[in-house]
Amino acid sequence: MSAIAGIFHRDHCPLQPQQLEEMIQALAHRGPQGCHSWLQGSIGLGHCLLWTTPESIHETLPLQQETLVITADVRLDNRPDLIDQLDLQDPDLSQLTDSQLILAAYQRWGKSCPAYLLGDFAFALWDGKQQQLFCARDHFGVKPFFLSCHRGAVCFCHGNQSPVNSARGSQSLKPSESWRLSHLNAL
């Protein structure tokens, strides 16, 4: 399982790169194919990659397409149906990654896109045009997702709470500050 993490300062204060890097380093053991980050102003997304599908070997995350940026741990089980529904005409669909499919689904269906996805997934998507962070996970909660809102900052990771704690500079989260969610809406 790959690992994802990120921080968004809702008050638009610039994000310090070391905050994001500390979160990513805490998850590095989950990414034997490498860890990468994307940072712009008050938002930063990180990813520690583990190849789990044939398409994932073509992937580098976080992935930016125009004003959208995604980090995801994903395995979609309905790729052919989704490609048909999205009417994608890519010449080499074997290299189309699951994260690219999620971006295309978001462009088509917006925040309703998780309803069209079948499989195991947890993702965070930054919509630069809307200035919104959208997060979701699979319908059965196979991919855990932790979120913390503290002092105007939204911190998230999946699979391990310690990066959220690290980003906040605290030893532990109180139950009222962190939730294991089955569905997340836009923040």
C-alpha positions as CSV (number, residue, x, y, z in Angstrom):
1,M,0.0,0.0,0.0
2,S,1.3,3.4,-0.9
3,A,1.0,6.3,1.5
4,I,-0.4,9.8,1.0
5,A,-0.2,12.9,3.2
6,G,-0.8,16.6,3.0
7,I,-1.4,20.0,4.7
8,F,-3.6,22.9,3.7
9,H,-3.5,26.2,5.5
10,R,-7.1,27.4,5.2
11,D,-6.0,30.9,6.2
12,H,-3.7,30.9,3.2
13,C,-0.5,31.3,5.2
14,P,2.5,29.9,3.3
15,L,3.3,26.3,4.0
16,Q,6.8,25.6,5.2
17,P,8.3,22.8,3.1
18,Q,9.8,21.1,6.2
19,Q,6.3,20.5,7.6
20,L,5.3,18.5,4.6
21,E,8.7,16.7,4.4
22,E,8.4,15.6,8.0
23,M,5.0,14.0,7.2
24,I,6.4,12.3,4.1
25,Q,9.5,11.0,5.9
26,A,7.3,9.4,8.6
27,L,5.6,7.4,5.8
28,A,8.7,6.7,3.7
29,H,8.8,3.0,4.6
30,R,5.5,2.6,2.6
31,G,7.1,3.9,-0.6
32,P,9.9,1.7,-1.9
33,Q,9.5,3.2,-5.4
34,G,10.1,6.7,-4.0
35,C,8.6,9.7,-2.2
36,H,7.6,12.9,-3.8
37,S,5.8,16.1,-2.9
38,W,4.1,19.1,-4.5
39,L,3.8,22.4,-2.7
40,Q,2.2,25.7,-3.8
41,G,1.6,28.5,-1.4
42,S,-0.6,27.2,1.4
43,I,-1.1,23.7,0.2
44,G,1.2,20.7,0.0
45,L,0.6,17.1,-1.1
46,G,2.9,14.1,-0.6
47,H,3.1,10.6,-1.8
48,C,5.2,7.5,-1.0
49,L,4.8,5.1,-4.0
50,L,4.4,1.4,-4.0
51,W,3.6,-0.1,-7.4
52,T,0.5,-2.4,-7.0
53,T,-0.9,-2.5,-10.6
54,P,0.6,-2.9,-14.0
55,E,-0.4,0.8,-14.8
56,S,1.2,2.1,-11.6
57,I,4.7,1.7,-12.9
58,H,4.0,4.7,-15.2
59,E,2.9,6.8,-12.2
60,T,4.6,9.7,-10.4
61,L,2.5,11.3,-7.7
62,P,1.5,13.9,-6.8
63,L,0.2,14.4,-10.3
64,Q,-0.7,17.9,-11.7
65,Q,-2.9,18.4,-14.7
66,E,-3.7,22.1,-15.3
67,T,-5.1,23.4,-12.0
68,L,-5.8,20.0,-10.5
69,V,-3.3,18.1,-8.4
70,I,-3.9,14.6,-6.9
71,T,-2.2,12.3,-4.5
72,A,-3.7,8.8,-4.2
73,D,-3.4,5.3,-3.0
74,V,-5.7,3.6,-5.5
75,R,-6.6,0.3,-7.2
76,L,-9.7,0.7,-9.4
77,D,-11.6,-2.5,-10.2
78,N,-13.9,-0.9,-12.8
79,R,-11.3,0.6,-15.2
80,P,-12.9,-0.6,-18.5
81,D,-16.4,0.7,-17.5
82,L,-14.9,4.0,-16.2
83,I,-12.9,4.5,-19.4
84,D,-16.1,3.9,-21.4
85,Q,-18.2,6.2,-19.2
86,L,-15.6,9.0,-19.5
87,D,-15.3,8.4,-23.3
88,L,-11.5,8.4,-23.1
89,Q,-9.7,7.9,-26.4
90,D,-6.2,7.6,-25.2
91,P,-4.0,5.8,-27.8
92,D,-2.4,3.6,-25.1
93,L,-4.9,2.9,-22.3
94,S,-2.5,0.4,-20.8
95,Q,-0.4,3.3,-19.5
96,L,-3.4,5.3,-18.2
97,T,-3.1,5.3,-14.4
98,D,-5.8,5.0,-11.9
99,S,-5.0,8.5,-10.6
100,Q,-5.4,9.9,-14.1
101,L,-8.8,8.2,-14.2
102,I,-9.8,9.8,-10.9
103,L,-8.8,13.2,-12.3
104,A,-10.9,12.6,-15.4
105,A,-13.8,11.5,-13.2
106,Y,-13.5,14.6,-11.1
107,Q,-13.5,16.8,-14.2
108,R,-16.7,15.1,-15.5
109,W,-18.6,14.6,-12.2
110,G,-17.0,16.9,-9.7
111,K,-17.4,15.9,-6.0
112,S,-19.8,13.1,-7.1
113,C,-16.9,11.2,-8.7
114,P,-16.4,8.7,-5.8
115,A,-19.8,7.3,-6.6
116,Y,-18.4,6.1,-10.0
117,L,-15.3,4.5,-8.6
118,L,-15.1,0.8,-7.6
119,G,-12.1,-0.5,-5.8
120,D,-9.8,0.4,-2.9
121,F,-8.8,4.1,-2.8
122,A,-7.9,7.1,-0.7
123,F,-7.1,10.3,-2.4
124,A,-6.7,14.0,-1.9
125,L,-7.3,16.4,-4.8
126,W,-6.4,20.1,-4.9
127,D,-8.7,22.1,-7.2
128,G,-6.7,25.3,-7.8
129,K,-9.5,26.9,-9.7
130,Q,-11.9,26.4,-6.8
131,Q,-9.2,26.7,-4.2
132,Q,-10.6,23.6,-2.5
133,L,-9.2,20.4,-1.1
134,F,-11.4,17.4,-1.9
135,C,-10.7,14.1,-0.1
136,A,-12.4,10.7,-0.4
137,R,-11.9,7.1,0.3
138,D,-13.5,3.9,-0.9
139,H,-17.0,2.9,0.1
140,F,-16.0,0.1,2.4
141,G,-13.2,2.0,4.1
142,V,-10.5,-0.4,3.0
143,K,-8.0,2.5,2.8
144,P,-7.9,4.3,6.2
145,F,-7.8,8.1,6.1
146,F,-7.0,10.4,9.0
147,L,-7.8,14.1,9.1
148,S,-7.0,16.7,11.6
149,C,-8.1,20.4,11.6
150,H,-6.1,22.5,14.0
151,R,-5.4,26.2,14.1
152,G,-6.5,26.9,10.5
153,A,-4.6,23.9,9.1
154,V,-6.0,20.8,7.7
155,C,-3.6,17.8,7.9
156,F,-4.3,14.4,6.4
157,C,-2.7,11.1,5.8
158,H,-3.8,7.5,5.4
159,G,-2.7,4.5,7.2
160,N,-0.9,6.1,10.1
161,Q,-1.8,8.9,12.4
162,S,1.7,9.8,13.3
163,P,2.4,12.1,10.3
164,V,-0.7,14.1,11.2
165,N,0.7,14.4,14.8
166,S,4.1,15.4,13.4
167,A,2.6,18.1,11.2
168,R,0.7,19.5,14.2
169,G,3.8,19.3,16.4
170,S,1.9,17.3,19.1
171,Q,2.4,13.9,20.6
172,S,-1.1,12.6,20.1
173,L,-4.5,13.7,18.8
174,K,-7.6,13.9,20.9
175,P,-10.6,12.0,19.6
176,S,-12.3,15.3,18.9
177,E,-9.5,16.4,16.7
178,S,-9.0,13.4,14.5
179,W,-11.5,11.2,12.7
180,R,-11.3,8.0,10.8
181,L,-13.8,8.7,8.1
182,S,-15.7,6.6,5.7
183,H,-16.5,9.6,3.5
184,L,-15.0,13.1,3.3
185,N,-16.5,16.1,1.7
186,A,-14.7,19.2,0.3
187,L,-13.0,21.3,2.9
